[in-house]
C-alpha cells in the first residue's frame, strides 16, 4: 500500500509540474478579453481600498507588465482615471515583472518572498525599477484576508501542491527514479 501511495504522489507531483505545458496552448488561443476582463475586475476588487486611498496613483499613466513565462502569457496593468486597466502586452512597458507560473503563484499565496526569487534569478524586473519596487511594496501591504475565503483556500492548496512537487522534484532520489521511468 505504501508503494501505491508513493507512486500516486509521484504522479500528482509530475502532473503539477507539467500543468503549465498542458494549459499553455489553450490559454494562448483564448481571446485577450476572455481573461483580461475577469483579471481587471479581480484587481479592482482586491485593490479597492488602495485605489480609494490613492495608494496606486504611482501607476497613473504608467505601465506594469506581468509576464508568466512558462505560459507565454503577458498583460499590462495601468491606472487610468482612478480605474485599474488590464491591457495587452507592449514592448514599451515602463516595468516588466517576469517569472514562471509556479513562482508567481507562490508569491501570490505569500509562500515565497519575491526578493528571494529575484536574487535566485527566478523572478526578473526590467525597466523602471523604482516603479517596480513601488508596485511590489504596495502588493506586500495588501490585506489578503479581504479576499473571498474560497479564493484564499484555492490559492493556498494549489501553492502547497506546487511546493510539494518542487521539493519532490529537487530530491535526488526522485530525480534518479524519474530518469528510469
C-alpha positions in Angstrom: 0.0 0.0 0.0 2.9 2.4 0.8 4.3 1.9 -2.7 1.0 2.7 -4.2 0.7 5.9 -2.2 4.3 6.9 -3.2 3.5 6.2 -6.8 0.3 8.2 -6.7 2.1 11.1 -5.0 4.8 11.0 -7.7 2.2 11.1 -10.4 0.5 14.0 -8.8 3.8 15.9 -8.4 4.6 15.3 -12.1 1.1 16.4 -13.1 1.5 19.6 -11.1 5.0 20.3 -12.7 3.6 19.6 -16.2 0.4 21.6 -15.8 1.9 24.8 -17.4 2.8 22.9 -20.5 -0.7 21.4 -20.8 -2.6 24.7 -20.3 -0.2 27.0 -22.3 -1.8 26.3 -25.7 -5.4 26.7 -24.6 -4.5 30.0 -22.8 -2.7 31.3 -25.9 -5.8 30.5 -28.0 -8.2 32.4 -25.7 -9.1 35.9 -26.8 -7.4 38.5 -24.6 -10.7 39.9 -23.3 -11.8 36.5 -22.0 -9.1 36.6 -19.3 -8.2 40.3 -19.1 -11.7 41.4 -18.1 -12.1 39.0 -15.1 -8.5 39.8 -14.1 -9.3 43.5 -14.2 -12.4 43.0 -12.1 -10.5 40.9 -9.6 -7.7 43.5 -9.3 -10.3 46.3 -8.9 -11.9 44.3 -6.0 -8.6 43.3 -4.4 -7.2 46.8 -4.5 -10.3 48.9 -4.0 -9.1 50.2 -0.6 -5.7 51.2 -2.1 -7.5 52.8 -5.1 -9.7 54.8 -2.8 -6.8 56.0 -0.7 -4.7 57.0 -3.7 -2.0 54.4 -3.0 -2.0 53.3 -6.6 -1.5 56.8 -8.0 2.1 55.9 -8.8 0.6 53.8 -11.7 -1.3 56.7 -13.3 -0.4 56.6 -17.0 2.4 54.2 -16.2 2.5 50.6 -17.3 3.5 47.5 -15.3 3.7 44.4 -17.5 3.4 40.9 -16.0 4.9 38.0 -18.0 4.1 34.4 -17.0 7.0 32.9 -19.0 6.1 29.2 -19.0 2.5 30.0 -20.1 3.6 32.6 -22.7 1.1 34.9 -21.1 1.6 38.7 -20.6 -0.5 41.6 -19.8 -0.2 45.2 -18.6 -1.7 46.8 -15.5 -2.1 50.6 -15.5 -4.2 53.2 -13.8 -6.4 55.5 -15.9 -8.8 57.9 -14.4 -8.6 56.1 -11.0 -9.5 52.8 -12.6 -7.2 49.8 -12.9 -6.9 48.6 -16.5 -5.6 45.3 -17.8 -4.3 45.8 -21.4 -2.4 43.7 -23.9 1.4 43.5 -23.5 3.6 46.1 -25.1 7.3 46.3 -26.0 7.4 49.8 -24.3 6.1 49.0 -20.8 7.6 51.0 -18.1 8.5 48.0 -16.0 8.2 44.2 -16.6 7.9 41.5 -14.0 8.6 38.1 -15.4 8.6 34.6 -13.8 7.1 31.2 -14.3 3.6 30.4 -13.1 4.7 28.3 -10.1 6.9 31.1 -8.7 4.3 33.7 -9.3 1.7 31.5 -7.6 3.9 31.1 -4.6 4.4 34.9 -4.4 0.6 35.4 -4.7 -0.1 32.9 -2.0 2.6 34.5 0.2 4.6 31.3 0.5 7.7 32.9 -1.2 9.2 36.3 -0.9 9.6 38.0 -4.3 13.0 39.3 -3.2 14.2 35.8 -2.7 13.1 34.8 -6.1 14.7 37.9 -7.6 18.1 37.1 -6.1 17.8 33.4 -7.2 17.1 34.8 -10.8 13.7 33.1 -10.9 11.8 36.5 -11.0 13.1 39.3 -13.1 12.3 43.0 -13.1 13.3 45.1 -16.1 12.8 48.7 -16.8 11.8 51.4 -14.2 12.9 49.5 -11.1 11.6 52.4 -8.9 8.1 51.8 -10.3 8.6 48.0 -9.9 9.6 48.5 -6.3 6.6 50.7 -5.6 4.3 48.1 -7.0 5.9 45.3 -5.0 5.7 47.3 -1.8 2.1 48.1 -2.4 1.3 44.4 -3.0 3.1 43.5 0.1 0.8 45.8 2.1 -2.4 44.3 0.7 -4.6 42.6 3.3 -5.1 39.2 1.6 -7.7 38.3 4.2 -10.2 40.5 2.4 -10.2 38.1 -0.5 -13.1 35.6 -0.6 -12.3 32.6 1.6 -12.8 30.2 -1.4 -10.1 32.1 -3.4 -7.7 32.1 -0.4 -8.2 28.3 0.1 -7.7 27.6 -3.6 -4.5 29.7 -3.7 -3.2 28.1 -0.6 -4.0 24.5 -1.6 -2.6 25.0 -5.1 0.6 26.6 -3.7 1.0 23.7 -1.3 0.8 21.3 -4.2 3.4 23.3 -6.2 5.7 23.4 -3.2 5.4 19.7 -2.6 6.1 19.0 -6.3 9.1 21.3 -6.4 10.5 19.7 -3.3 9.9 16.2 -4.6 11.5 17.2 -8.0 14.6 18.5 -6.3 15.0 15.3 -4.2 18.0 13.4 -5.8 16.2 10.0 -5.2 13.1 11.2 -7.2 15.4 12.6 -9.9 17.0 9.2 -10.3 13.6 7.5 -10.3 12.3 9.9 -12.9 15.3 9.2 -15.1 14.5 5.5 -15.0 10.8 5.9 -16.0 
